[in-house]
């Protein structure tokens, strides 16, 4: 069990079948690692995660917990979330890896926007400070990976701003930014656009 995972979980199967977006996930993840938007801190704690939706379902494939130090993922480093319950703070998954500690955050995005097919959660302290409360922002009281964070995200999606900008900031998770899109390429492009616009303001 990962000490950073705050939800209860159960494994439905030890393996997951290969999925079409796996190569795209690794390619996007490599770019994020190069930019140090995901990775591992000096204390050994991983940060950042990616996911892709499974077809038209609310199920999704997500990078495993504590995989930030890996330069490339194998299928065994991913998990497929096949059921979740925000109120019970619980999910069920397939695969050898424990799903990312932010899995309920990803689930809340997929539940709230049927057009979202990919989610990136990264860390960028300067961008976070610039965007905080200037774009859709969760409550500072909502901690990462909790039902409270999932509820905050669902509430944010009730405004058109999140749908339009395809991103939000996590006030209670320093540096935490989430972008999403029709695929990982779009989610990454949203992130790069915000970084470039912020850099021009400096």
PyMOL commands that set and color helices and strands:
alter all, ss='L'
color gray80, all
select helices_A, chain A and resi 22-34+75-77+103-112+125-131+147-156+160-165+184-201
alter helices_A, ss='H'
color red, helices_A
select strands_A, chain A and resi 8-13+39-40+46-47+49-53+60-63+78-85+90-94+118-123+137-138+167-170+176-181
alter strands_A, ss='S'
color yellow, strands_A
deselect
rebuild
show_as cartoon
